[in-house]
C-alpha cells in the first residue's frame, strides 16, 4: 500500500464557545474546522479532524494547512502508510512543526485502524475500555462563587472530579480584562476554597493556572493552599521556560506539580523535565507529536514511575488512554465547560461525539475502526471554505 495524496478540507461549523475576555457565552459560534485526508492506492483513506488550539475541536491554521499540502505531502507521497514510525521520524528530523506532524501521524493511525478493522487503542494493545472523566472549566467563568455553583452542577451530572481554570488576564471584581496582570491570587484562593466547601471531600479537584503565575512566591502561596484543600494536582503554574523555578517548586510543595503542558519538543522535552526533577507528573497530548509521540511519552513516564496525564479531550487522546494503564494515565479531560455551554451537543459533521459520559462518570472507548469517526460528509461538503 502506498500514499497517493494528502488533502486538507476546511469547512465551517458551529458550536458553543466561552468568551474568556469578557466571561460570557457565545452560543452557536462559527468555528473553522479542518479534516486531513491521507489517500492510498488501495482506496483506503485515513482521517484526522482538527489540529487547532483546542485539539480536534477546531481546525488548524491556513499556514499549517499549506505546509501539510505542500512540504509534508511531497515528503510522504509513495511511502507505505503503515510505516508510521518511519514517517514520524522523518518529520522530527526534518523539523516539521509539531502541529503538522501530529495531524499526519494521527491520520496514519486512523488509516491503520481502518485497515485492520480495529480501534486504534486495540491496535496499540488495549489496556481498558473506559476511562474516568473530569469536568474541566473554561477560565474566567465568573466570580469565585460561580465556580462553586458550577462545580456542584457538574457533581450532580455524575462527574467525580472537577478542574478549575481560574482567572486569566481578567478581574472578577470588575468583570474587565487586565492585560498587564495575568493572575489574580486573591480571587484564585477564594475560588479554590469555595469550590472545596461546595463539593465536599469526596470530589477529586485539580487546578490549572496555564502559566499565569509569574513569581515563585505567589506560586508557592497558592500551592500551600491547594495542599490544605487536598487538590490532586497543580498544573502548569508558571511559564514553562523557567525550568529551574519548576525544580524548586517540586522541592517546596507536596502537591504533585503537573508539567510541562505546552512546551515544544514532545516526548523529548518531557523526558528532560523528568530527569531534571522539574515535574512530579507529565502532561502530554496528541498535538505534541501525534498518537505515536503521546504513546512514547506515556511509556517513558511508566518507566520512571511517573504519571502521564493526557491533556485535552478528543478522539486521539482517548485512544492513547485506552492503550495506557490507569496507573500511568488516570483521568480524561472533558471540556472545556462553562455555565450555558452545551459541550455534549452533537457535532453536525459526526454521527456521534467521542466522549459521552455514563452515570458512573466514565467515558467508553469508541469501538469503530481507526480513531472512531463516523463522518457526515454532506455537512462538510455543504460548508466548505475555499482555499
C-alpha positions as CSV (number, residue, x, y, z in Angstrom):
1,X,0.0,0.0,0.0
2,X,1.3,3.5,-0.9
3,X,0.3,7.0,-0.1
4,X,-1.1,8.7,-3.2
5,X,-2.4,12.1,-1.9
6,X,-2.6,14.3,1.2
7,X,-5.6,16.7,1.3
8,X,-7.0,19.1,3.8
9,X,-10.6,20.2,3.7
10,X,-11.5,23.4,5.5
11,X,-15.2,23.8,6.5
12,X,-17.5,25.9,8.6
13,X,-19.4,24.6,11.5
14,X,-21.0,25.9,14.7
15,X,-20.6,25.2,18.5
16,X,-21.0,26.9,21.8
17,X,-17.9,28.8,23.0
18,X,-17.0,30.9,26.0
19,X,-15.6,34.4,25.6
20,X,-12.8,34.3,28.2
21,X,-12.0,38.0,27.7
22,X,-15.5,39.1,28.8
23,X,-16.7,36.0,30.7
24,X,-19.8,35.3,28.7
25,X,-21.4,32.7,26.5
26,X,-21.1,32.8,22.7
27,X,-23.8,30.3,21.7
28,X,-23.5,28.8,18.3
29,X,-20.2,30.5,17.5
30,X,-18.8,29.9,14.0
31,X,-15.9,27.6,14.1
32,X,-13.5,26.8,11.2
33,X,-12.7,23.1,11.2
34,X,-10.3,21.0,9.1
35,X,-10.2,17.4,8.1
36,X,-6.9,16.0,6.8
37,X,-7.2,13.0,4.4
38,X,-4.4,10.6,3.5
39,X,-5.3,8.6,0.4
40,X,-3.8,5.3,-0.7
41,X,-3.5,3.3,-3.9
42,X,-5.8,0.6,-2.3
43,X,-8.7,3.0,-1.9
44,X,-8.3,3.3,1.8
45,X,-8.2,6.8,3.4
46,X,-7.1,7.9,6.9
47,X,-8.6,11.0,8.5
48,X,-7.9,13.5,11.3
49,X,-10.3,16.2,12.4
50,X,-8.8,19.3,13.9
51,X,-5.3,20.5,14.8
52,X,-6.2,23.8,16.3
53,X,-5.5,25.1,19.7
54,X,-8.4,23.1,21.1
55,X,-7.1,19.9,19.6
56,X,-9.8,18.3,17.5
57,X,-12.5,20.8,18.3
58,X,-11.3,23.3,15.8
59,X,-9.1,23.4,12.7
60,X,-5.5,24.2,12.0
61,X,-4.4,27.5,10.6
62,X,-4.2,28.2,6.8
63,X,-0.4,28.3,7.1
64,X,-0.4,24.8,8.7
65,X,-2.7,23.6,6.0
66,X,-0.4,24.9,3.3
67,X,2.6,23.2,5.0
68,X,0.8,19.8,5.0
69,X,-0.5,20.1,1.4
70,X,3.0,21.2,0.3
71,X,6.2,20.2,2.0
72,X,4.8,17.3,4.1
73,X,2.8,15.9,1.2
74,X,5.9,15.9,-1.0
75,X,7.8,14.1,1.8
76,X,5.4,11.2,2.3
77,X,4.0,10.6,-1.2
78,X,4.8,7.0,-2.2
79,X,5.5,5.9,1.3
80,X,3.8,2.9,3.0
81,X,1.2,4.4,5.3
82,X,1.7,1.6,7.8
83,X,5.3,2.7,8.3
84,X,4.1,5.2,10.9
85,X,7.3,5.1,13.0
86,X,9.5,5.8,10.0
87,X,7.3,8.7,8.8
88,X,7.2,10.1,12.4
89,X,11.0,10.0,12.5
90,X,11.2,11.7,9.1
91,X,9.1,14.6,10.3
92,X,11.0,15.1,13.5
93,X,14.5,15.1,11.9
94,X,13.3,17.5,9.2
95,X,11.9,19.9,11.8
96,X,8.3,19.8,10.7
97,X,6.3,21.9,13.2
98,X,4.6,19.8,15.8
99,X,1.0,20.5,14.8
100,X,1.6,19.4,11.2
101,X,3.5,16.2,12.2
102,X,0.8,15.4,14.8
103,X,-2.0,15.7,12.3
104,X,-0.3,13.4,9.8
105,X,0.6,10.9,12.5
106,X,-3.0,10.8,13.8
107,X,-4.4,10.3,10.3
108,X,-2.0,7.5,9.7
109,X,-3.1,5.8,12.9
110,X,-6.7,6.2,11.7
111,X,-5.9,4.6,8.4
112,X,-4.1,1.7,10.1
113,X,-7.1,1.1,12.3
114,X,-9.4,1.1,9.4
115,X,-7.1,-1.3,7.5
116,X,-7.1,-3.7,10.5
117,X,-10.7,-3.2,11.4
118,X,-9.8,-2.2,14.9
119,X,-10.0,0.9,17.1
120,X,-6.6,2.5,17.5
121,X,-6.3,1.6,21.2
122,X,-6.7,-2.1,20.4
123,X,-4.2,-1.8,17.6
124,X,-1.7,-0.4,20.1
125,X,-2.6,-3.1,22.7
126,X,-5.7,-2.3,24.7
127,X,-5.4,-1.6,28.5
128,X,-9.0,-0.7,29.3
129,X,-12.4,0.0,27.6
130,X,-13.5,3.1,29.7
131,X,-11.8,6.0,31.5
132,X,-13.0,8.2,34.3
133,X,-13.7,11.8,33.2
134,X,-13.3,15.1,35.0
135,X,-15.1,18.3,34.2
136,X,-12.6,20.9,33.0
137,X,-13.7,24.6,33.1
138,X,-13.0,27.4,30.8
139,X,-11.0,30.2,32.5
140,X,-12.9,33.2,33.7
141,X,-16.3,31.6,34.0
142,X,-17.2,34.2,36.6
143,X,-16.7,35.3,40.2
144,X,-15.4,32.7,42.8
145,X,-18.9,31.8,43.8
146,X,-19.8,31.0,40.1
147,X,-17.1,28.3,40.2
148,X,-18.6,26.7,43.3
149,X,-22.0,26.7,41.8
150,X,-20.7,25.2,38.5
151,X,-18.8,22.5,40.4
152,X,-21.9,21.5,42.2
153,X,-23.8,21.3,38.9
154,X,-21.1,19.1,37.4
155,X,-21.1,16.9,40.5
156,X,-24.9,16.4,40.1
157,X,-24.3,15.4,36.5
158,X,-22.2,12.5,37.6
159,X,-18.6,13.9,37.4
160,X,-16.3,12.5,40.1
161,X,-13.7,15.2,39.5
162,X,-13.5,18.9,38.6
163,X,-10.7,21.0,37.3
164,X,-10.5,24.8,37.8
165,X,-9.0,27.0,35.2
166,X,-9.2,30.3,37.3
167,X,-8.9,33.9,36.3
168,X,-6.5,34.7,33.4
169,X,-6.0,38.4,32.4
170,X,-9.4,39.2,33.9
171,X,-10.6,40.8,37.1
172,X,-13.6,39.0,38.6
173,X,-14.4,42.1,40.7
174,X,-14.8,44.4,37.8
175,X,-15.6,41.9,35.0
176,X,-13.0,43.6,32.8
177,X,-9.8,42.3,31.1
178,X,-6.5,43.1,32.8
179,X,-3.9,42.9,30.0
180,X,-1.0,43.8,32.2
181,X,-1.7,41.5,35.0
182,X,-2.2,37.8,34.1
183,X,-3.3,36.4,37.5
184,X,-5.5,37.3,40.5
185,X,-4.2,35.5,43.5
186,X,-6.8,36.7,46.0
187,X,-9.7,35.7,43.8
188,X,-8.0,32.3,42.9
189,X,-7.5,31.4,46.6
190,X,-11.1,32.4,47.3
191,X,-12.3,30.2,44.4
192,X,-10.5,27.0,45.4
193,X,-11.8,27.4,49.0
194,X,-15.4,27.9,47.9
195,X,-15.3,25.0,45.4
196,X,-13.9,22.6,48.0
197,X,-16.5,23.8,50.5
198,X,-19.3,23.3,48.0
199,X,-18.5,19.8,46.7
200,X,-17.2,18.3,49.9
201,X,-14.2,16.0,50.5
202,X,-15.3,13.2,48.1
203,X,-14.8,15.0,44.8
204,X,-11.4,15.0,43.2
205,X,-10.2,18.5,42.5
206,X,-7.5,19.7,40.1
207,X,-6.1,23.2,39.4
208,X,-4.6,24.6,36.2
209,X,-3.2,28.1,36.0
210,X,-1.9,27.9,32.4
211,X,1.4,29.5,33.3
212,X,0.0,32.8,34.6
213,X,1.8,32.9,38.0
214,X,5.0,34.9,37.4
215,X,6.8,34.6,40.7
216,X,7.8,31.6,42.7
217,X,6.5,33.2,45.9
218,X,2.9,33.6,44.6
219,X,3.0,30.1,43.1
220,X,4.1,28.5,46.4
221,X,1.4,30.5,48.3
222,X,-1.3,29.1,46.2
223,X,0.3,25.7,46.2
224,X,0.2,25.6,50.0
225,X,-3.5,26.4,49.9
226,X,-4.1,23.6,47.4
227,X,-2.4,21.2,49.7
228,X,-4.6,22.2,52.6
229,X,-7.7,21.6,50.4
230,X,-6.4,18.2,49.2
231,X,-6.2,19.0,45.5
232,X,-4.9,16.2,43.3
233,X,-2.5,18.2,41.2
234,X,-1.2,21.7,40.4
235,X,-0.9,22.1,36.7
236,X,1.3,24.4,34.6
237,X,1.5,27.1,37.3
238,X,4.3,29.2,35.8
239,X,5.8,29.9,32.3
240,X,7.4,26.8,31.1
241,X,10.7,28.4,30.0
242,X,11.5,28.7,33.7
243,X,12.6,25.1,34.3
244,X,14.7,25.9,37.4
245,X,11.6,27.5,39.0
246,X,9.7,24.3,38.4
247,X,12.5,22.3,40.0
248,X,12.3,24.5,43.1
249,X,8.5,24.2,43.2
250,X,8.7,20.4,43.1
251,X,11.0,20.5,46.1
252,X,8.9,23.0,48.0
253,X,5.4,21.5,47.6
254,X,3.9,18.2,48.4
255,X,1.1,18.5,45.9
256,X,2.2,17.0,42.6
257,X,3.2,19.5,40.0
258,X,1.9,18.6,36.6
259,X,4.1,19.9,33.7
260,X,5.1,20.7,31.1
261,X,1.8,21.2,29.4
262,X,2.5,23.2,26.2
263,X,6.3,23.2,26.0
264,X,7.5,22.2,22.5
265,X,9.6,19.1,22.0
266,X,7.1,16.4,22.7
267,X,8.4,13.2,24.3
268,X,12.0,14.6,24.3
269,X,11.2,17.7,26.3
270,X,9.1,15.7,28.8
271,X,11.9,13.2,29.3
272,X,14.3,16.1,30.1
273,X,11.8,17.5,32.6
274,X,11.6,14.2,34.4
275,X,15.4,13.8,34.5
276,X,15.8,17.4,35.9
277,X,13.2,16.8,38.6
278,X,11.1,19.7,37.2
279,X,7.8,17.8,37.3
280,X,6.0,15.2,39.5
281,X,3.6,14.3,36.7
282,X,4.0,14.8,33.0
283,X,1.4,16.4,30.7
284,X,1.1,15.3,27.0
285,X,-1.4,15.2,24.2
286,X,-1.6,14.2,20.6
287,X,-0.9,17.8,19.4
288,X,2.7,17.4,20.6
289,X,3.8,14.5,18.3
290,X,0.6,12.7,17.4
291,X,-0.6,9.3,18.8
292,X,3.0,8.0,18.3
293,X,4.6,10.8,20.4
294,X,1.9,10.7,23.0
295,X,2.2,6.9,23.5
296,X,6.0,7.2,23.7
297,X,5.7,9.8,26.4
298,X,3.4,7.5,28.4
299,X,5.9,4.7,28.2
300,X,8.8,6.9,29.3
301,X,6.7,8.1,32.3
302,X,5.8,4.5,33.2
303,X,9.5,3.5,33.2
304,X,10.2,6.3,35.7
305,X,7.1,5.5,37.8
306,X,5.6,8.9,37.0
307,X,2.1,9.6,35.9
308,X,1.4,10.9,32.3
309,X,-1.9,12.7,32.4
310,X,-3.3,13.3,29.0
311,X,-4.2,16.9,28.1
312,X,-7.4,17.9,26.4
313,X,-10.4,15.9,25.2
314,X,-10.7,14.3,21.8
315,X,-10.6,11.1,19.7
316,X,-6.9,10.6,19.6
317,X,-6.2,11.4,23.2
318,X,-8.9,9.0,24.2
319,X,-7.4,6.2,22.1
320,X,-4.0,6.7,23.8
321,X,-5.6,6.5,27.2
322,X,-7.3,3.2,26.1
323,X,-3.9,1.7,25.5
324,X,-2.3,3.1,28.7
325,X,-2.7,1.7,32.2
326,X,-4.8,3.8,34.7
327,X,-1.7,3.7,37.0
328,X,0.1,5.8,34.4
329,X,-2.8,7.9,32.9
330,X,-5.9,8.1,35.0
331,X,-8.2,11.0,34.1
332,X,-9.8,12.0,30.9
333,X,-10.3,15.8,30.5
334,X,-13.8,16.5,29.3
335,X,-14.3,20.1,28.3
336,X,-13.9,22.9,28.3
337,X,-17.1,23.7,30.3
338,X,-18.8,26.8,31.5
339,X,-22.4,27.7,32.6
340,X,-24.6,27.5,29.5
341,X,-22.0,25.8,27.2
342,X,-23.6,22.7,25.8
343,X,-20.4,20.6,25.4
344,X,-22.3,17.4,24.6
345,X,-24.3,18.9,21.7
346,X,-23.7,16.7,18.7
347,X,-21.2,17.9,16.1
348,X,-23.1,18.3,12.8
349,X,-20.3,16.7,10.9
350,X,-20.2,13.5,13.0
351,X,-22.7,10.8,13.7
352,X,-21.7,10.7,17.4
353,X,-19.4,12.6,19.8
354,X,-16.3,10.7,21.1
355,X,-16.9,11.1,24.8
356,X,-20.5,10.8,26.2
357,X,-20.3,10.1,29.9
358,X,-22.2,7.4,31.7
359,X,-24.0,7.7,35.1
360,X,-20.8,6.5,36.9
361,X,-18.7,9.2,35.4
362,X,-16.9,7.1,32.8
363,X,-16.3,7.6,29.1
364,X,-16.3,4.5,27.0
365,X,-13.6,4.0,24.3
366,X,-15.1,4.3,20.7
367,X,-15.2,0.9,19.1
368,X,-15.4,1.9,15.4
369,X,-12.2,1.2,13.4
370,X,-9.5,3.8,13.5
371,X,-9.9,6.8,15.7
372,X,-13.6,6.2,15.7
373,X,-15.0,8.8,13.4
374,X,-18.4,8.3,11.7
375,X,-18.3,11.3,9.3
376,X,-21.3,13.1,7.9
377,X,-19.8,14.2,4.6
378,X,-22.9,16.1,3.5
379,X,-22.3,18.7,6.2
380,X,-18.6,19.1,5.3
381,X,-19.3,19.4,1.6
382,X,-22.1,21.9,2.1
383,X,-19.9,24.1,4.3
384,X,-16.5,24.0,2.6
385,X,-14.4,27.1,2.8
386,X,-12.4,27.9,-0.4
387,X,-8.7,27.6,-0.1
